[in-house]
């Protein structure tokens, strides 16, 4: 089984709808992250959490919110989706030790019409 | 903020060596990473190097770090079609204990017969 899972894998929605993307991990890591990937722009950090009670904004948090329900779960919400939020979204985890390398989920492809 | 730059595309012939280059601006970089993203998948760590090292070799992969010029490269020997992917350079700064990486935009490696 995958260590970092994301649901849904694909989602098409309409402008103005509320959307939640979910991430679960079995790696036992404290740190979790949400990124979005756009062609030619690489990965940009949306939010990150270093433990259950810790939530921090990343580079592009406007229009997004997150919830850390448990050590293993970190969800990303788009309160009112807009077309320029169409992107590939990745969840990642890290242990917070050593080189603190990140482990990525398979991604959620979101299309906002 | 800190910046990581890499060229967007590299095309090589199967069996040749590939060299993917990256430059960064953070003088306090602690770790530098190479991640690989295959089509339809999340990023996967290939290797990383601590900033006090000049070189790291792992089977077909060689990482070279020129800290003075803030230049990182990834050499893939005997490149195969299975190496076709997007390669992301990233750096992290240990100051404050965060280690949150800054990613480049990714280099698409195309391997042709």
Interface residues (C-beta under 8 A of the other chain):
Chain A: X4 X33 X40 X41 X42 X43 X45 X48 X59 X90 X92 X94 X96 X99 X100 X101 X102 X103 X104 X105 X106 X107
Chain B: X1 X8 X31 X33 X35 X40 X41 X42 X43 X44 X45 X48 X50 X88 X92 X99 X100 X101 X103 X104 X105 X106
